[in-house]
Amino acid sequence: MEDKIKTALEAIRPSLQNDGGDIEYISTVDKTVNVRLKGHCATCAYSQLTLKNGIENYLKNTVDEDIVVVNHA
């Protein structure tokens, strides 16, 4: 599952980078994916929306519906 998560995150990185941000994969524990939002994404007021409505939903649709994504700033 970790390889699928990393592949999915690589697929969405360009969208984050276009807005001056980025995402770093940290680890997966059970079905919790630990990431670090970087650049503009780290300080953006909408980062939680990006994390939950964007990144988490994408991973739920492409990897596993029970995934939860957590940002470690």
PyMOL CGO cylinders between C-alpha atoms (Angstrom):
from pymol import cmd
from pymol.cgo import CYLINDER

trace = [
    CYLINDER, 0.00, 0.00, 0.00, 2.90, 2.38, 0.70, 0.3, 1, 1, 1, 1, 1, 1,
    CYLINDER, 2.90, 2.38, 0.70, 4.02, 2.30, -2.93, 0.3, 1, 1, 1, 1, 1, 1,
    CYLINDER, 4.02, 2.30, -2.93, 0.49, 3.13, -4.12, 0.3, 1, 1, 1, 1, 1, 1,
    CYLINDER, 0.49, 3.13, -4.12, 0.35, 6.07, -1.69, 0.3, 1, 1, 1, 1, 1, 1,
    CYLINDER, 0.35, 6.07, -1.69, 3.70, 7.43, -2.84, 0.3, 1, 1, 1, 1, 1, 1,
    CYLINDER, 3.70, 7.43, -2.84, 2.66, 7.09, -6.49, 0.3, 1, 1, 1, 1, 1, 1,
    CYLINDER, 2.66, 7.09, -6.49, -0.63, 8.89, -5.82, 0.3, 1, 1, 1, 1, 1, 1,
    CYLINDER, -0.63, 8.89, -5.82, 1.14, 11.71, -3.95, 0.3, 1, 1, 1, 1, 1, 1,
    CYLINDER, 1.14, 11.71, -3.95, 3.58, 12.12, -6.85, 0.3, 1, 1, 1, 1, 1, 1,
    CYLINDER, 3.58, 12.12, -6.85, 0.60, 12.47, -9.19, 0.3, 1, 1, 1, 1, 1, 1,
    CYLINDER, 0.60, 12.47, -9.19, -0.83, 15.42, -7.24, 0.3, 1, 1, 1, 1, 1, 1,
    CYLINDER, -0.83, 15.42, -7.24, 2.47, 17.15, -6.40, 0.3, 1, 1, 1, 1, 1, 1,
    CYLINDER, 2.47, 17.15, -6.40, 2.50, 19.25, -9.60, 0.3, 1, 1, 1, 1, 1, 1,
    CYLINDER, 2.50, 19.25, -9.60, -0.81, 20.85, -8.61, 0.3, 1, 1, 1, 1, 1, 1,
    CYLINDER, -0.81, 20.85, -8.61, 0.59, 21.83, -5.23, 0.3, 1, 1, 1, 1, 1, 1,
    CYLINDER, 0.59, 21.83, -5.23, 3.85, 23.02, -6.77, 0.3, 1, 1, 1, 1, 1, 1,
    CYLINDER, 3.85, 23.02, -6.77, 1.96, 25.21, -9.24, 0.3, 1, 1, 1, 1, 1, 1,
    CYLINDER, 1.96, 25.21, -9.24, 0.62, 27.13, -6.24, 0.3, 1, 1, 1, 1, 1, 1,
    CYLINDER, 0.62, 27.13, -6.24, 4.05, 27.44, -4.61, 0.3, 1, 1, 1, 1, 1, 1,
    CYLINDER, 4.05, 27.44, -4.61, 3.62, 24.51, -2.24, 0.3, 1, 1, 1, 1, 1, 1,
    CYLINDER, 3.62, 24.51, -2.24, 4.64, 20.91, -1.99, 0.3, 1, 1, 1, 1, 1, 1,
    CYLINDER, 4.64, 20.91, -1.99, 4.03, 17.72, -0.02, 0.3, 1, 1, 1, 1, 1, 1,
    CYLINDER, 4.03, 17.72, -0.02, 6.50, 15.40, 1.66, 0.3, 1, 1, 1, 1, 1, 1,
    CYLINDER, 6.50, 15.40, 1.66, 5.58, 11.80, 2.47, 0.3, 1, 1, 1, 1, 1, 1,
    CYLINDER, 5.58, 11.80, 2.47, 6.65, 10.82, 5.99, 0.3, 1, 1, 1, 1, 1, 1,
    CYLINDER, 6.65, 10.82, 5.99, 5.13, 7.43, 6.79, 0.3, 1, 1, 1, 1, 1, 1,
    CYLINDER, 5.13, 7.43, 6.79, 2.05, 5.26, 6.86, 0.3, 1, 1, 1, 1, 1, 1,
    CYLINDER, 2.05, 5.26, 6.86, 0.85, 3.72, 10.12, 0.3, 1, 1, 1, 1, 1, 1,
    CYLINDER, 0.85, 3.72, 10.12, -2.08, 1.37, 9.59, 0.3, 1, 1, 1, 1, 1, 1,
    CYLINDER, -2.08, 1.37, 9.59, -4.24, 3.52, 7.29, 0.3, 1, 1, 1, 1, 1, 1,
    CYLINDER, -4.24, 3.52, 7.29, -3.01, 6.89, 8.54, 0.3, 1, 1, 1, 1, 1, 1,
    CYLINDER, -3.01, 6.89, 8.54, -0.78, 8.66, 6.05, 0.3, 1, 1, 1, 1, 1, 1,
    CYLINDER, -0.78, 8.66, 6.05, 1.60, 11.16, 7.64, 0.3, 1, 1, 1, 1, 1, 1,
    CYLINDER, 1.60, 11.16, 7.64, 2.72, 13.98, 5.36, 0.3, 1, 1, 1, 1, 1, 1,
    CYLINDER, 2.72, 13.98, 5.36, 4.26, 17.43, 5.66, 0.3, 1, 1, 1, 1, 1, 1,
    CYLINDER, 4.26, 17.43, 5.66, 2.85, 20.29, 3.63, 0.3, 1, 1, 1, 1, 1, 1,
    CYLINDER, 2.85, 20.29, 3.63, 5.63, 22.63, 2.52, 0.3, 1, 1, 1, 1, 1, 1,
    CYLINDER, 5.63, 22.63, 2.52, 6.05, 26.04, 0.93, 0.3, 1, 1, 1, 1, 1, 1,
    CYLINDER, 6.05, 26.04, 0.93, 2.86, 28.07, 0.55, 0.3, 1, 1, 1, 1, 1, 1,
    CYLINDER, 2.86, 28.07, 0.55, 0.80, 25.01, 1.50, 0.3, 1, 1, 1, 1, 1, 1,
    CYLINDER, 0.80, 25.01, 1.50, 2.38, 24.99, 4.96, 0.3, 1, 1, 1, 1, 1, 1,
    CYLINDER, 2.38, 24.99, 4.96, 1.12, 28.47, 5.81, 0.3, 1, 1, 1, 1, 1, 1,
    CYLINDER, 1.12, 28.47, 5.81, -2.00, 28.74, 3.67, 0.3, 1, 1, 1, 1, 1, 1,
    CYLINDER, -2.00, 28.74, 3.67, -5.28, 29.38, 5.46, 0.3, 1, 1, 1, 1, 1, 1,
    CYLINDER, -5.28, 29.38, 5.46, -6.86, 26.72, 3.23, 0.3, 1, 1, 1, 1, 1, 1,
    CYLINDER, -6.86, 26.72, 3.23, -4.27, 24.00, 3.93, 0.3, 1, 1, 1, 1, 1, 1,
    CYLINDER, -4.27, 24.00, 3.93, -6.73, 21.85, 5.91, 0.3, 1, 1, 1, 1, 1, 1,
    CYLINDER, -6.73, 21.85, 5.91, -9.20, 21.99, 3.01, 0.3, 1, 1, 1, 1, 1, 1,
    CYLINDER, -9.20, 21.99, 3.01, -6.42, 21.00, 0.62, 0.3, 1, 1, 1, 1, 1, 1,
    CYLINDER, -6.42, 21.00, 0.62, -5.38, 18.20, 2.95, 0.3, 1, 1, 1, 1, 1, 1,
    CYLINDER, -5.38, 18.20, 2.95, -8.83, 16.72, 3.57, 0.3, 1, 1, 1, 1, 1, 1,
    CYLINDER, -8.83, 16.72, 3.57, -10.86, 17.61, 0.46, 0.3, 1, 1, 1, 1, 1, 1,
    CYLINDER, -10.86, 17.61, 0.46, -8.01, 17.29, -1.99, 0.3, 1, 1, 1, 1, 1, 1,
    CYLINDER, -8.01, 17.29, -1.99, -5.23, 14.97, -0.89, 0.3, 1, 1, 1, 1, 1, 1,
    CYLINDER, -5.23, 14.97, -0.89, -7.17, 12.68, 1.43, 0.3, 1, 1, 1, 1, 1, 1,
    CYLINDER, -7.17, 12.68, 1.43, -10.09, 12.29, -0.99, 0.3, 1, 1, 1, 1, 1, 1,
    CYLINDER, -10.09, 12.29, -0.99, -7.71, 11.52, -3.84, 0.3, 1, 1, 1, 1, 1, 1,
    CYLINDER, -7.71, 11.52, -3.84, -5.97, 8.82, -1.78, 0.3, 1, 1, 1, 1, 1, 1,
    CYLINDER, -5.97, 8.82, -1.78, -9.33, 7.39, -0.71, 0.3, 1, 1, 1, 1, 1, 1,
    CYLINDER, -9.33, 7.39, -0.71, -10.40, 7.14, -4.35, 0.3, 1, 1, 1, 1, 1, 1,
    CYLINDER, -10.40, 7.14, -4.35, -7.12, 5.74, -5.70, 0.3, 1, 1, 1, 1, 1, 1,
    CYLINDER, -7.12, 5.74, -5.70, -5.66, 3.67, -2.84, 0.3, 1, 1, 1, 1, 1, 1,
    CYLINDER, -5.66, 3.67, -2.84, -8.04, 2.80, 0.03, 0.3, 1, 1, 1, 1, 1, 1,
    CYLINDER, -8.04, 2.80, 0.03, -11.32, 4.34, 1.17, 0.3, 1, 1, 1, 1, 1, 1,
    CYLINDER, -11.32, 4.34, 1.17, -10.32, 4.18, 4.84, 0.3, 1, 1, 1, 1, 1, 1,
    CYLINDER, -10.32, 4.18, 4.84, -7.17, 6.30, 4.55, 0.3, 1, 1, 1, 1, 1, 1,
    CYLINDER, -7.17, 6.30, 4.55, -6.77, 9.33, 6.81, 0.3, 1, 1, 1, 1, 1, 1,
    CYLINDER, -6.77, 9.33, 6.81, -4.13, 11.96, 6.00, 0.3, 1, 1, 1, 1, 1, 1,
    CYLINDER, -4.13, 11.96, 6.00, -2.43, 13.91, 8.78, 0.3, 1, 1, 1, 1, 1, 1,
    CYLINDER, -2.43, 13.91, 8.78, -0.14, 16.91, 8.33, 0.3, 1, 1, 1, 1, 1, 1,
    CYLINDER, -0.14, 16.91, 8.33, 2.92, 17.12, 10.57, 0.3, 1, 1, 1, 1, 1, 1,
    CYLINDER, 2.92, 17.12, 10.57, 4.02, 20.74, 10.34, 0.3, 1, 1, 1, 1, 1, 1,
]
cmd.load_cgo(trace, "trace")
